């Protein structure tokens, strides 16, 4: 029985990653759906852990921004990306820049496609997987030969069956945005997938944020997202 742990959108939240490691000891496979860094206070710890333990990893928008310095964002994003770069080595940044944006893997006879919504998708009114029209999902994923599509980006856990695909968003491990501060991840086992919720001490992460060299308004916004599950 192959047990696969699936998570994404860690966003340098070490306490959330520790909670996952304590809940899931010794899975057979670990799949990371990107945005390892960005926003959070512990990019080095989180990146080292993902590099050491994830079986397959794709990169997200924040990973590309930190790794290449070619992505642009608002003032909060630029500030957190700059601080993250200052904490990472050149090798770390090269690793982030080298991560693929999509990946096909076959595990225990099941074809998985790892991918993410783009920032443009996330800005759309119908960005939530659970409410996105089937026609839009077919347009986005048409031609993909997979049994299960694993989707990072929305920060909201959800599952949809569309045609022959099971589309799974595990939500966000490090910065949930579904109205609850509990991190979420997914587990695949025995041809079934389940979304799991974690309890962790978000106040420890929030306390670390207060020590970052960021504008106080940015710190308060990031702390609010952590403590309310994205209800700003």
One Martini backbone bead per residue (centre of mass of N, CA, C, O) as a GRO file, in nm:
protein
  232
    1UNK     BB    1   0.086   0.044   0.030
    2UNK     BB    2   0.084   0.351  -0.105
    3UNK     BB    3   0.195   0.656   0.049
    4UNK     BB    4   0.081   0.987  -0.036
    5UNK     BB    5   0.212   1.307   0.005
    6UNK     BB    6   0.038   1.628  -0.039
    7UNK     BB    7   0.181   1.956  -0.108
    8UNK     BB    8   0.149   2.323  -0.075
    9UNK     BB    9   0.217   2.633  -0.005
   10UNK     BB   10   0.434   2.693   0.235
   11UNK     BB   11   0.576   2.973   0.279
   12UNK     BB   12   0.800   2.952   0.508
   13UNK     BB   13   0.650   2.741   0.721
   14UNK     BB   14   0.782   2.560   0.968
   15UNK     BB   15   0.553   2.480   1.163
   16UNK     BB   16   0.376   2.341   0.948
   17UNK     BB   17   0.587   2.129   0.860
   18UNK     BB   18   0.618   1.994   1.135
   19UNK     BB   19   0.324   1.900   1.157
   20UNK     BB   20   0.341   1.711   0.917
   21UNK     BB   21   0.579   1.531   1.014
   22UNK     BB   22   0.421   1.432   1.270
   23UNK     BB   23   0.168   1.310   1.113
   24UNK     BB   24   0.382   1.203   0.872
   25UNK     BB   25   0.551   0.907   0.906
   26UNK     BB   26   0.696   0.761   0.644
   27UNK     BB   27   0.633   0.802   0.360
   28UNK     BB   28   0.674   0.693   0.036
   29UNK     BB   29   0.561   0.974  -0.080
   30UNK     BB   30   0.652   1.317  -0.189
   31UNK     BB   31   0.452   1.600  -0.294
   32UNK     BB   32   0.539   1.917  -0.439
   33UNK     BB   33   0.350   2.228  -0.545
   34UNK     BB   34   0.494   2.474  -0.442
   35UNK     BB   35   0.579   2.748  -0.284
   36UNK     BB   36   0.810   2.738  -0.057
   37UNK     BB   37   0.832   3.040  -0.076
   38UNK     BB   38   0.729   3.318   0.065
   39UNK     BB   39   0.634   3.545   0.327
   40UNK     BB   40   0.793   3.379   0.520
   41UNK     BB   41   1.057   3.325   0.782
   42UNK     BB   42   1.171   3.006   0.668
   43UNK     BB   43   1.325   2.931   0.388
   44UNK     BB   44   1.570   2.748   0.454
   45UNK     BB   45   1.440   2.524   0.616
   46UNK     BB   46   1.226   2.447   0.402
   47UNK     BB   47   1.408   2.391   0.160
   48UNK     BB   48   1.582   2.170   0.285
   49UNK     BB   49   1.347   1.974   0.347
   50UNK     BB   50   1.243   1.939   0.060
   51UNK     BB   51   1.506   1.841  -0.073
   52UNK     BB   52   1.531   1.586   0.126
   53UNK     BB   53   1.205   1.465   0.105
   54UNK     BB   54   1.113   1.507  -0.173
   55UNK     BB   55   1.040   1.336  -0.464
   56UNK     BB   56   0.855   1.568  -0.593
   57UNK     BB   57   0.899   1.898  -0.762
   58UNK     BB   58   0.754   2.211  -0.800
   59UNK     BB   59   0.713   2.537  -0.914
   60UNK     BB   60   0.651   2.869  -0.831
   61UNK     BB   61   0.621   3.202  -0.838
   62UNK     BB   62   0.803   3.253  -0.587
   63UNK     BB   63   1.039   3.077  -0.673
   64UNK     BB   64   1.103   3.236  -0.930
   65UNK     BB   65   1.147   3.513  -0.802
   66UNK     BB   66   1.386   3.427  -0.620
   67UNK     BB   67   1.564   3.271  -0.841
   68UNK     BB   68   1.559   3.521  -1.081
   69UNK     BB   69   1.441   3.830  -1.047
   70UNK     BB   70   1.197   3.854  -1.290
   71UNK     BB   71   0.971   3.894  -1.095
   72UNK     BB   72   0.673   4.083  -1.032
   73UNK     BB   73   0.532   4.291  -0.764
   74UNK     BB   74   0.435   4.405  -0.496
   75UNK     BB   75   0.558   4.538  -0.213
   76UNK     BB   76   0.535   4.283  -0.042
   77UNK     BB   77   0.666   4.084  -0.235
   78UNK     BB   78   0.936   4.228  -0.279
   79UNK     BB   79   1.021   4.223   0.020
   80UNK     BB   80   1.012   3.911   0.067
   81UNK     BB   81   1.200   3.832  -0.163
   82UNK     BB   82   1.450   3.990  -0.078
   83UNK     BB   83   1.482   3.853   0.197
   84UNK     BB   84   1.505   3.565   0.095
   85UNK     BB   85   1.760   3.600  -0.077
   86UNK     BB   86   1.944   3.680   0.172
   87UNK     BB   87   1.910   3.366   0.298
   88UNK     BB   88   2.022   3.251   0.031
   89UNK     BB   89   2.188   3.075  -0.180
   90UNK     BB   90   2.285   3.025  -0.495
   91UNK     BB   91   2.196   2.730  -0.497
   92UNK     BB   92   1.910   2.777  -0.400
   93UNK     BB   93   1.821   2.966  -0.632
   94UNK     BB   94   1.880   2.766  -0.859
   95UNK     BB   95   1.681   2.554  -0.771
   96UNK     BB   96   1.425   2.724  -0.795
   97UNK     BB   97   1.469   2.796  -1.102
   98UNK     BB   98   1.469   2.472  -1.193
   99UNK     BB   99   1.187   2.425  -1.149
  100UNK     BB  100   0.919   2.288  -1.256
  101UNK     BB  101   0.579   2.359  -1.354
  102UNK     BB  102   0.564   2.057  -1.454
  103UNK     BB  103   0.455   1.703  -1.387
  104UNK     BB  104   0.512   1.357  -1.462
  105UNK     BB  105   0.389   1.074  -1.270
  106UNK     BB  106   0.437   0.727  -1.173
  107UNK     BB  107   0.238   0.555  -0.914
  108UNK     BB  108   0.125   0.257  -0.871
  109UNK     BB  109  -0.021   0.298  -1.170
  110UNK     BB  110  -0.046   0.613  -1.136
  111UNK     BB  111  -0.129   0.916  -1.299
  112UNK     BB  112   0.048   1.215  -1.240
  113UNK     BB  113  -0.024   1.575  -1.235
  114UNK     BB  114   0.182   1.851  -1.184
  115UNK     BB  115   0.043   2.175  -1.088
  116UNK     BB  116  -0.067   2.520  -1.163
  117UNK     BB  117  -0.191   2.809  -1.107
  118UNK     BB  118  -0.195   3.107  -1.220
  119UNK     BB  119  -0.216   3.430  -1.130
  120UNK     BB  120  -0.450   3.486  -1.329
  121UNK     BB  121  -0.639   3.270  -1.217
  122UNK     BB  122  -0.643   3.382  -0.917
  123UNK     BB  123  -0.785   3.664  -1.009
  124UNK     BB  124  -1.026   3.528  -1.071
  125UNK     BB  125  -1.350   3.473  -0.977
  126UNK     BB  126  -1.307   3.144  -1.066
  127UNK     BB  127  -1.050   3.018  -0.896
  128UNK     BB  128  -1.206   2.802  -0.772
  129UNK     BB  129  -1.230   2.475  -0.815
  130UNK     BB  130  -1.532   2.426  -0.713
  131UNK     BB  131  -1.643   2.676  -0.928
  132UNK     BB  132  -1.523   2.605  -1.183
  133UNK     BB  133  -1.585   2.555  -1.486
  134UNK     BB  134  -1.561   2.287  -1.688
  135UNK     BB  135  -1.467   2.435  -1.943
  136UNK     BB  136  -1.216   2.561  -1.809
  137UNK     BB  137  -1.083   2.293  -1.725
  138UNK     BB  138  -1.061   2.174  -2.009
  139UNK     BB  139  -0.886   2.402  -2.121
  140UNK     BB  140  -0.652   2.372  -1.913
  141UNK     BB  141  -0.633   2.020  -1.928
  142UNK     BB  142  -0.618   1.957  -2.207
  143UNK     BB  143  -0.422   1.664  -2.299
  144UNK     BB  144  -0.391   1.531  -2.033
  145UNK     BB  145  -0.222   1.231  -1.923
  146UNK     BB  146  -0.427   1.146  -1.652
  147UNK     BB  147  -0.578   1.062  -1.343
  148UNK     BB  148  -0.424   1.289  -1.167
  149UNK     BB  149  -0.463   1.627  -1.061
  150UNK     BB  150  -0.225   1.841  -0.915
  151UNK     BB  151  -0.306   2.152  -0.736
  152UNK     BB  152  -0.164   2.455  -0.716
  153UNK     BB  153  -0.246   2.797  -0.548
  154UNK     BB  154  -0.540   2.850  -0.408
  155UNK     BB  155  -0.541   2.772  -0.081
  156UNK     BB  156  -0.781   2.561  -0.144
  157UNK     BB  157  -0.955   2.294  -0.067
  158UNK     BB  158  -1.013   2.040  -0.332
  159UNK     BB  159  -1.251   1.846  -0.544
  160UNK     BB  160  -1.267   1.710  -0.890
  161UNK     BB  161  -1.473   1.564  -1.136
  162UNK     BB  162  -1.342   1.546  -1.479
  163UNK     BB  163  -1.414   1.315  -1.641
  164UNK     BB  164  -1.103   1.137  -1.609
  165UNK     BB  165  -1.049   1.341  -1.381
  166UNK     BB  166  -0.879   1.405  -1.080
  167UNK     BB  167  -0.899   1.703  -0.896
  168UNK     BB  168  -0.639   1.828  -0.669
  169UNK     BB  169  -0.648   2.047  -0.386
  170UNK     BB  170  -0.461   2.073  -0.087
  171UNK     BB  171  -0.382   2.348  -0.049
  172UNK     BB  172  -0.230   2.509   0.233
  173UNK     BB  173   0.031   2.481   0.456
  174UNK     BB  174   0.135   2.801   0.517
  175UNK     BB  175  -0.139   2.973   0.373
  176UNK     BB  176  -0.435   2.976   0.441
  177UNK     BB  177  -0.760   3.060   0.234
  178UNK     BB  178  -1.060   2.938   0.393
  179UNK     BB  179  -1.119   3.070   0.697
  180UNK     BB  180  -0.885   2.881   0.812
  181UNK     BB  181  -0.570   2.825   0.981
  182UNK     BB  182  -0.553   2.540   0.884
  183UNK     BB  183  -0.371   2.325   0.747
  184UNK     BB  184  -0.331   2.151   0.427
  185UNK     BB  185  -0.358   1.812   0.291
  186UNK     BB  186  -0.276   1.515   0.104
  187UNK     BB  187  -0.386   1.163   0.061
  188UNK     BB  188  -0.266   0.873  -0.109
  189UNK     BB  189  -0.462   0.561  -0.092
  190UNK     BB  190  -0.603   0.307  -0.239
  191UNK     BB  191  -0.728   0.498  -0.468
  192UNK     BB  192  -0.737   0.739  -0.252
  193UNK     BB  193  -0.844   1.065  -0.144
  194UNK     BB  194  -0.743   1.297   0.127
  195UNK     BB  195  -0.821   1.559   0.332
  196UNK     BB  196  -0.612   1.736   0.563
  197UNK     BB  197  -0.594   1.864   0.895
  198UNK     BB  198  -0.411   2.109   1.090
  199UNK     BB  199  -0.258   2.174   1.399
  200UNK     BB  200  -0.100   2.485   1.502
  201UNK     BB  201   0.140   2.742   1.596
  202UNK     BB  202   0.089   3.041   1.453
  203UNK     BB  203   0.218   3.240   1.663
  204UNK     BB  204   0.512   3.169   1.598
  205UNK     BB  205   0.513   3.276   1.311
  206UNK     BB  206   0.409   3.561   1.377
  207UNK     BB  207   0.650   3.638   1.554
  208UNK     BB  208   0.865   3.620   1.334
  209UNK     BB  209   0.747   3.838   1.147
  210UNK     BB  210   0.807   4.080   1.350
  211UNK     BB  211   1.137   4.046   1.279
  212UNK     BB  212   1.119   4.154   1.010
  213UNK     BB  213   1.236   4.376   0.744
  214UNK     BB  214   0.936   4.519   0.747
  215UNK     BB  215   0.663   4.663   0.704
  216UNK     BB  216   0.422   4.682   0.939
  217UNK     BB  217   0.182   4.637   0.742
  218UNK     BB  218   0.287   4.371   0.627
  219UNK     BB  219   0.299   4.214   0.887
  220UNK     BB  220  -0.002   4.238   0.962
  221UNK     BB  221  -0.109   4.096   0.711
  222UNK     BB  222   0.035   3.824   0.748
  223UNK     BB  223  -0.078   3.764   1.029
  224UNK     BB  224  -0.378   3.770   0.952
  225UNK     BB  225  -0.377   3.535   0.754
  226UNK     BB  226  -0.282   3.319   0.955
  227UNK     BB  227  -0.516   3.375   1.187
  228UNK     BB  228  -0.780   3.365   0.958
  229UNK     BB  229  -0.750   3.232   0.670
  230UNK     BB  230  -0.766   3.514   0.479
  231UNK     BB  231  -0.937   3.721   0.658
  232UNK     BB  232  -0.897   4.069   0.599
   0.00000   0.00000   0.00000
